[in-house]
Amino acid sequence: MTTQNPSDAENRARQHVRQCINNRQWEAAQVALEALARHLPDDVTVLLELADVLFQRGQLRASTALLLRVAHRLPRDAPFIISVAQRLVAVGETLAARSCLDLLSQAPALPPELLVGQAHLRFMLGEIAPARALMERAMAAGIDTPGEHHLYAMLLQFDGDLDKACAVLEGCLRRWPHFGDAAMVLVNLRKQKPEANQLAFVQEQLQRLPPHGEKPDAMFVRAEFEYAQFKILDDLKRHEEAWPALARCNALMHELNPYDATGEAAVTDALIDMPWPNNRTAATRSRSGSDGPVPIFIVGMPRSGTTLLDRMLSAHSGVLSAGELIDFWRQLHWQADVTPARTDGLLAVIRRSAELDYAELGARYLKQTQWRAQGRAYYIDKLPANIQMVAFIRRALPHAPILHMVRDPVDTCFSNFKAMFGNVSSYSYDLQALAHYHGQYARLASHWHERLPGAMLDVSYAELVREPEATLREVLAHCGLALEEGCLHPELNPAPVATPSSAQVRESIHTRGLDQWRPYAKQLEQLRASIGEITTGTG
């Protein structure tokens, strides 16, 4: 009988783990990794793999605890540190992720691809200026792919440096003319004019693109160039030519990203049926709260004017915009111990809503986000999808104002239809899906007002642009603040803004966003009818 070499045994165990993971045999992988961890308690690679497997098995709290354990014993291995930071961001451990990145910032002479990795993470955390600085170092060090040029241009755009962003994108397209990401961003940076536009270039690329067939990547690129063609023609007011381009773009995107109407309705139904404590004072906002900066939530439909409201509020000396945070969702899933998984994950959270520790939920959210206020008394969490979170926010953070942006339904839906969000927001690529999604949103908003009176303040987009001073004075008073002159001039707000409308909101307040759908009234007739049917309950 021979004695097995321990290193051979470890190698066999690791090979077994790899086989289980490749075959998605998560339970077997967990058992094998736990055995390895007992034998090698300081092996951070084993702990990281175990955290991944626990995440796959739906054990979010256990996975997060292991990630934090790894984060406290990081090796001097930059790629490994970046992989840990990526996972920490995904589970909502923002502070630990930033500590990882701060550690990396001390490393000398990192290769450019690792600078790009850090830039991506800083961008994900909403830290636009540090992300831009990292990308500039990477570019100077010789990084040179279309994706990196695109990321750099996006960061320039969000930071308000539109001229430089245009130059980067134009250079990118000269070298990689079929790079649709660059074409989309470029046409969105500025209103296209008859004397200066990219129409000939875009149409030439569309002619040169191979037939997409059924290949998703080719379909996506063609959709991007069709969108760019629409945007240019729309800016030039050539509406009869513009609509077919938009329709072709969205037909491709709808095929790539089908809308789950059943799942969306199931979530709305579950939220409406969610139990609520008998004490009705829990539904209303409390003026008392925890120490430290106070979050202001802006919710509503995407493209309803949430970014404009954010820019006006964050021009106040006591308010800073933190951007579109996913932190509340992540902390809610941690509290329920449910791995984020779109519809199924949220339904599981709702089923456990009565068991949650809402005080702990609020404390965890504040711990992970209050650093964003940078010394201000308030910070804005502008995530439109938090309309689904209103009941959870009110219980977890009773002192936090919730502002609900309200815009004309047809204007809102059309603005979504012509936005091209990429492979997200599947509702936005089909008019019937849009009507259904807006209907679910309207049902939920109406329910919150009925079930939780005073939980959120409605802010009319039309009134905000027509009567900005009176409207904003009311909004600020709701938050406990007085109006400042700068709030009426969001175009002077120097803060970065990382949303699709980042270029437009650097303009002064205007009413051009009202009735934008009218040039396409004929094409939108069915959408208008569908919205009317859903609103009146006849559809």
Secondary structure, DSSP 8 states (H G I E B T S, - for coil): -----HHHHHHHHHHHHHHHHHTT-HHHHHHHHHHHHHH-TT-HHHHHHHHHHHHHTT-HHHHHHHHHHHHTT--S-HHHHHHHHHHHHHTT-HHHHHHHHHHHTTSSS--HHHHHHHHHHHHHTT-HHHHHHHHHHHHHTT---HHHHHHHHHHHHHTT-HHHHHHHHHHHHHH-TT-HHHHHHHHHHS--BTTB-SHHHHHHHHHHS---TT-HHHHHHHHHHHHHHHHHHHHTT-HHHHHHHHHHHHHHHHHHS---HHHHHHHHHHHHH----S-GGGGS--S---SS-EEEEEEESTTSSHHHHHHHHTTSTTEEE--S--HHHHHHHHHHT----HHHHHHHHHHTGGG--HHHHHHHHHHHHGGGGTT-SEEEEE-GGGGGGHHHHHHH-TTS-EEEEE--HHHHHHHHHTT--SSS-GGGGSHHHHHHHHHHHHHHHHHHHHHSTTSSEEEEHHHHHHSHHHHHHHHHHHHT----GGGG-GGG--S---STTTTGGGS---STTTTTTGGGTTTTHHHHHHHHHHHHT--
